Amino acid sequence: MAIDQILKERGKRYGEFLELAKITQNLKDVLRAAPKWNSLPEDVQEALDMIQHKIGRILNGDPNYIDSWHDIIGYARLVEQRLEKENGS
C-alpha cells in the first residue's frame, strides 16, 4: 500500500495530524512540567508519553476505536510488569 493511502486511512481514524500533534504535545507539556518528571524511570516516562499519544488520538479521532484503549492498557501493563518483577510479586 502506498504511503499516501496509509496516511489517508490513518487520518480517517485519528483525525488531522496537525491537530493531533497540537493536542499530544500539549498533553506531554503537562507531564514535563510535573515536579517529579525528571526523576521518573525512563520506562515510566516513555509509557506516559505513549499513553498521551493514544489519548490524543482518542480526543482527535475515533474514541470508539478499541485498539487505542488496548494500547493504553498495554503501556501501563509494561510498567506494572517491571514493578512486579522488582518487588517479587
BAKE-461451 format. One record per residue (C-alpha): residue in three letters; z, y, x negated. Coordinates in steps of 0.001 Angstrom, whole numbers, padded with zeros to 6 digits, always signed. Each point is the difference from the previous one (the first is absolute). Example, Ala and Ser with C-alpha at 12.3 -4.5 7.8 and 13.67 -1.06 7.14 Angstrom:
<zagus>
ala+007800-004500-012300/ser-000660+003440-001370/
</zagus>
This chain:
<zagus>
met+000000+000000+000000/ala-000913+003417-001329/ile+002862+002307-000933/asp-001066+002611+002557/gln+000232-002580+002775/ile+003458-001066-001171/leu+001150+003630-000073/lys-001383+000567+003492/glu+001908-003026+001327/arg+003206+001076-001725/gly-000409+003481+001446/lys-000157-001468+003487/arg+003205-001946-000635/tyr+002017+002514-002041/gly-001488+003364+000941/glu-001524+002731-002130/phe+000916-000528-003665/leu+000703+003658-000768/glu+002531+000165+002827/leu+001516-003331-001045/ala+000367+001286-003555/lys+001757+003144+001241/ile+002456-001976+002135/thr+000699-002582-002698/gln+000495+002528-002779/asn+002417+001972+002178/leu+001995-003157+000703/lys+000092-000842-003708/asp+001115+003555-000829/val+003061-000590+002176/leu+000815-003132-001994/arg-000363+001725-003348/ala+002237+002870+001112/ala+002886-002378+000677/pro+002822+000329-002543/lys-000029-003681-000998/trp-003791-000499-000178/asn-000179-000002-003795/ser+002830-002494-000305/leu-001614-002579+002294/pro-001515-003108-001589/glu-003785+000076-000293/asp-000474-002759+002585/val+002025+001989+002531/gln-001989+003156-000726/glu-003290-001872+000354/ala+001072-001768+003188/leu+001057+003317+001520/asp-003296+001596-001070/met-002002-002812+001558/ile+002072+000104+003182/gln-000726+003732+000272/his-003702-000751-000438/lys+000143-002526+002826/ile+001955+002443+002183/gly-002686+002594-000692/arg-002659-002439+001189/ile+002001-000684+003155/leu+000475+003706+000702/asn-003629+000885-000703/gly-001723-003073+001384/asp+000654-003018+002170/pro+003761-000405+000551/asn-000623-003385+001614/tyr-001650-001559-003055/ile+002501-002751-000732/asp-000997-000409-003656/ser+001433+003435-000777/trp+003363-001099+001379/his-000178-003317-001882/asp-000703+001872-003224/ile+003083+002194+000478/ile+002119-003107+000528/gly-001591-001607-003061/tyr+000813+002861-002375/ala+003598+000095+001212/arg+000198-003777-000399/leu-001131+000156-003620/val+002931+002268-000861/glu+002326-002156+002076/gln-001101-003127-001890/arg+000758+001635-003350/leu+003417+001092+001223/glu+000759-003482+001326/lys-000956-001519-003346/glu+002161+002477-001895/asn+002940-000591+002310/gly-000379-003778+000018/ser-000654-000083+003732/
</zagus>
